[in-house]
Amino acid sequence: MRITVRLFAALRERAGWSQRELDLPDGAVVADVWPALELGDEPPGLAYARNREYAGRETAVAAGDEVAVIPPVSGGAFAIGPDPLDLDAVVAQVADPAAGAIATFVGTTRTQSRGRTVVHLEYDAYPEMAESEMARIAGDVKARHDVLHVAMAHRTGHVPIGEASVIIAVSAAHRGPAMDACREAIDTLKQTVPVWKKEVFEGGEEWIGREGT
C-alpha cells in the first residue's frame, strides 16, 4: 500500500525532502514508517501523526494515509503563517463587552541565547495540524478557567531580532483567570503544537527542541 509521509524542521533537512510517497506492506503500523525511510537510526523523542491527529506507534496505517514524522516541538482564532504578527489584530479577536481583562503573551526574538549572539530565528511548522492543536489547547484552557475567548498566532519562516514569533490573547471578566489561562496556553503550545525553531547565530545554526524554547 502507498502512503504519504511528511517531514519537518531538522528531519526535513536531514532527508533533503519534506513530502514523499512511501510503499509499505499490508498490515503496517506507524512504527514501520521510520525504518522504511532508510534515514538511519530513529532519533529520540519523535512523535507521529496519522491524518493530522497524533497517533501511537502501534496505530495501523492504510493506503492513502498521511503520516507526519514530528520532531520534539520547540512548542477565538488560530493562525500560522509567514506574515509579521499584529498584536492589535490578535487582541481584537478576543474582544468582548463582558471582558474586564485581556491578557496577552508576545514571544520575541532576542539577541542572546545560551551564551551565543543570535542573528535571527527560523520556524518550520505543520500548519494544518498546528492550527487544529491550537484550537484544542484553547478548548482545554476554557474548560479549566473562567475565560471568554482565546486567540493564538504563530509566525513561520524568517523572524528578525525584536519581532514577534508568537502571540496569545485571552479575554475574561477578571484579570486572574485571564492571566492564568494565558500562561497555561503558551506553556502547552510550546510542548504540543508542531512548530520548530532554528536559532541562526554568529558562526552557526541549530534546531532547538523543548529545552530551548
N, C-alpha and C positions, 0 to 999 in steps of 0.2 A: 504494500500500500504506500501511497505517496502523501507526505505531509509538508507543510511549510514551517521552516524554522527561522526565528528572528534572534539576532544578537545585538547587544548594546554596549556602549562605553568601551572598557578595556577588552572585553571579549570580541567586540566588532573589530577593533584594531588588530588583535591577535590573529583573527581568522582572515582579515582582509575583505570581508563582505558583511552586509547587515541582514540579508534575507536570501534564502535559497530553498529549493525543494529537496526533500530527502526521502529516499525509499527505505522503508522498514518492513520487517516480516509481519505477517498477520499475528495478532496477539501481543504486539509490542506494548510496552508501558513507557511512561515518561522517563524512567531511569535508563532506557535504552537509547535515548536521543544523543547524549553526550558521547558515548563510545562510537556511535555511528558517524559522528562529525570528524573523527580522526584528527583531533586537535591536541593530543597528548593527554597527560593526567588531568582529571577533573579538578579545577580549583576549589578550595574550601569555601563553604558559605553560599553556594549557588542556590537559587530558588527557581521554580519553573511555573509557567502559566500556560494553561490549555484553553484556547479560545477566549483569552483575555480575563481568565479567572485563575487565581493561584491554585496550583494542583500539587498533590503529593507525588512522590517518586513512583509509587505503585499504581497511579492513575492510568487506566487504559487509554490508548490513543486510537483514533480511527482515520480512515482515509479522508483527506480534505481538512483535517485539523490544522490549526496554527499553534505551534508550541514556541513560546518565548523562553530563552535561557537568560535568567536575570541575575546579574552580579549583586553583591550586597549594596544596598542603596545608601547613598551619602547621608533616605530621606528625608444658601444663596446661589453663587456662581463659581464655576471651577474651570479654569483656563490654563493652557500651557502652550507656549509658542515663542518665537524668536524676537517678538517686538518688545521694546522697553516697557516696563511696568509703570502704571499710573496709580498712585496711592489714592487720589481723589476718586478715581473711577471704581476702585475696589470698595472703598468706603460707601460710595453711593449705592452699591449693590446690596448693602445690609441696612440701609436707612429705613426707619420705621417710626411713625408718630408715637408708638408705645415705648420706644427705646429712650432710656435715660443715660445710656452709656454705649460707646462704641470703642472696643479695644482693638488695637492693631499691632501686628508684628511685621517689621520690614527687615529682611536679611540683605546685607550689602557686602560687596567685595571689599576686603581690607588689604592693606599693603603688606602686612606681616603675618606669617603663619608658620608656626613651629620653627622659628629662627631663620626663615627664608623670606626674601623680598618677592612678593607676588606681582606679576606683570598684569595678568588678567585671569579670569576663570572661564571655563567652557563647560557647558552642560549638555548631556545627552539624555534622552527620555524615550519611554514607550508611551506616546501621547494618549492613545485611546484608553489604555489601562490606567494611566496616571489620573486622568480626569474621573474615571469610574471610582478609583480608590479615594480620591479627594472627596467625592460625594459620600462614600461610605464613612469616612472619618467624620465628616460634618454630621451625618445622621447619628453616629455614636456619641459625639460631643453634645448634640442637642438632647439626646436621651438622658445624659448624665448631669447636665447643667440647665439651669433655668434661663435659656437664651432664646433669642428670636430668630436670627439669621446668621449664617456663616458663609463667607466667600474666600476663595483661595486662588492665587495666580502664581505661576512659576515660569520663569524665563528659561529658554534653551539657547544653545549656541554661545557666542562670544559675549561675555559680560565684563565691561571695563571696571577699573577701580572706582569705588564710590557709587556705583549704580546698583539697583535692587535686583536680586535674583529671585526672591520670593516675598509675597505679601499675603498676610492673612488678616481678615477683619471679622469681628464678631459683635453683634448688637444684642443688648439685653436691657431689661428695665433698670438694673442696678449694676454698678461697676464691678463688684466682687465676682459674680458669675461670668461676666464678660471677660475679665482678665484671666480667671482660672481656665475657661474654655479655650481662650486664645493660646495660652501656654500649652495646654494639652494637645491642641490641634497641630502646632508646629512640631512638638516633640514626636508625635505619632507620624506626621508627614515624613520626617527625616528617617524614620525607621521602615516605613512600608511603601511609600509611593515610589514607583520605579523611575527615579531621576538620579543621574550620576554626575559627579563633579570632578573635573580635571583642574588641578592647580598648575598654571603655567608660571614658573618663577625664573628668576635670573639663573641661567645655567641648566635649566631642565624643565621637566613636567612630570606630573604624577596623578593618576586617578585616585581619588580619595574615597574610602568606604565610610561606614558608620562612625568609626572612631575619630574621623577627621572632619565631621560636619559641624 
